[in-house]
Every structure is written in C-alpha cells, then in structure tokens.
Amino acid sequence: RNFGASTMPADPRLLKRWEILERLLSEAGEQIIGSEQHSWLKEYIEYNEFGLALDVLDEAGAACQVNAEYWRLLKKAAEVMGDERRKAFQRKFQQARIAAAP
C-alpha cells in the first residue's frame, strides 16, 4: 500500500504494524463482503482507523456467518494492536473450531 506523505508514519516499525494490520483486517473482511459492515470496514482501514475496523469486524462476526479463521485473524490483529479483546477473540476462535469439527 502506498501511504500518502501526510499519513506516512516516521517510524518504520509503525509502518510495518500498519501494513500487518491492514492485511489481517482486510483478510477477515473478505468473509463479510456484502454486509453493511463491509463498507464501513473498508473506509476505516483506508484511514488507518484500525480500532474502529476491529469494532466493525467484531460486530459483523456476530451477525454474519464466519469461520474460525476469521476469529484467528481478529485475535492476531488485536495482538498487534495490544488490544485486550485478543482473549475474547481467542475464545471465539476455539468455539468456532469446535463447532466446525466433524
């Protein structure tokens, strides 16, 4: 992604975190394409509002049919952000894996 000069973080580690978050959140967003939340998600990611993007994905996960990988991606994003919801996402990931087991 080519961040504009005005939004480009000076710290290369921050830029790397942004790139990782964008990838994780966008990949999770592929499971909610067509939902009302997806258009908000794209906008939040575009403006580096990753906390809001995570909120939207959390909400969408309850309203849409998503798989365990979705929750794993949210957990990873929360870890990168240092967000306490990572534990809740871990539980949702485990529950989805159990539900999907034959």
N, C-alpha and C positions, 0 to 999 in steps of 0.2 A: 504494500500500500504506500502511496506517496502522500505523506502528510504535508499540508501547506506550511510555509515558513512560519506563519503566526501560531500554528498549533504544534509545531515540532518541538518536543522536549529537548532541553540542552543535554540532559543526562542520557547517554546511550543505553544504560540499563533500564531506564524508564521507557524508552522507545521499544526495547525488546519486550518488556512486560506488556505494553500496549499491543504489540503485534501478536503476542501469545493470547492475550485476552480476546482480541478481535477474532482470531482463528477459533478458539474454543466456543465463544458465544455465537458466532456465525454458524458453526457446525451444528450446535444444538438447535439453532433457529431453523435449520433445514427440516426439522421434524414438525414445525408448526406453520409451515408455509400455507397460506390461505386463511389463516386465522386472523382475527382483528389485531391480536398482539404482535403479529409478524411485522406489520408496517411500522409500529412504534419501535420495535426492536432494531430494525434497520436504521432508523433515524438516531436512536441513542448510540448505536455503535459508531455511526458516521461522525458524531460529535464527541466521541470518547467518553460518553456518559455510561461507563461500564457498570456502575452500581445500579442505575436505573434499568439497564439492559438485563441485569441479573434478576431484578424485581419482576420484570415482564416475563422472563423465562420461567421463573418460579410459579407465577400465577398461571401461565399458559400450560405448564406441566400438569396442573390440577384439572384444567378444562379440556385439554386435548389428549389424544391417545399417544403416549410417548413410551419409549423403551428404556431399558436400564442404562444404555449408553448415554442417553440424554442426561440422566441424573449424574452419571460419572463426569460428563463434560462440565456440568454446573458445579460439581464438587471441586474439580480441578481449577475452574475459574475463581471460585471462592477462595481457594488456597492461594492462588497467585495474588489476589486482592487482599488477603489477610482478613477475610470476611468470616465471622463466626458461623454463618449458615452452612459452612462446609460440613459440619457434623450432621445437620438435618438432611443435607443432600446425600451424604454417605448412607444414612438410614433409608432414604427413598431409593437409592441405587440398590441396596441389598434387598429391599422389599420387592422391587421390580424384577430382580434376578430370580428370586424365589417364585414369584408369580409366573414367570416365563418358563420355569423348569418343567420338563415333561413328567 
